[in-house]
């Protein structure tokens, strides 16, 4: 409508006014208030439902797997501090990597030889920091790094405790090994003394156990030579695939190998001793007027004792 156009006036008659009054009397003030309340309540509920549905649609609920929940609980993480499941998984993965790094570090530390340079405490701590981006809250990053430091300290304490326990147990193992070695060595010495005593060669080995002999004495040195030869023989049997003889047989073999000349001399002396005893029994059998010549120091070259010895051998069937 243009400004130049005149506005038409509306004039209400008395009949029009009566109709308006009748309409107003049909709707009381209470009904008007109730109508207003209902419309307001419906509007509030409707708007609340609409807002709830919009929130639910905008932030869908995420279900975190049980293993991730357990991992978060193990590392002391609060799930509500993370905006998404992916961010939680990323932090957990970093903790797992740090844990593996801790194991690898302490394993390498055990293998490090004396004199090698070890990393400083700051270098070690730096390996276990979690590199979260700037999109994470600064307080959260500090808390996670502090937790990583606690994990490092916990590993350090565990490893120190394990090292102390191993050292403590190793003392008992070492002492038990020493005691067992002493018992085995003493048993071998006793067995060796018994075998040497069975050789009945006092001129070579004396009549005392090895531990009671002077280490510089000829008897102790002869025993050492005998034992060394036994070791050589036993190693030779094993190297050739043959069964090692019994201990006493091994002593006998070593004895003949090392002291062959001494054995021959001993047998000769024992033979001479038996001849002298036999001659004395023959010569002392009856009394005669004929003078008996003195027994020579070398009975083998004594003519009279030689005849007596041959007669002794004939009587015993040896000649």
Secondary structure by P-SEA (a helix, b strand, c coil): ccccbbbbbbbbcaaaaaaaaaaaaaccaaaaaaaaaaaaaaaaaaaaaaaaaaaaaaccbbbbcaaaaaaaaaacccccccccaaaaaaaaaaaaaaaaaaaaaaaaaaacccccccccaaaaaaaacccccccccaaaaaaaaaaaaaaaaaaaaaaaaaaaaaaaaaaaaaaaaaaaaaaaaaaaaaaaaaaaaaaccccccccccccccccccaaaaaaaaaaaaaaaaaaaaaaaccccccaaaaaaaaaaaccaaaaaaaaaaaaaaaaaaaaaaaaaccccccccccccccccccaaaaaaaaaaaaaaccc
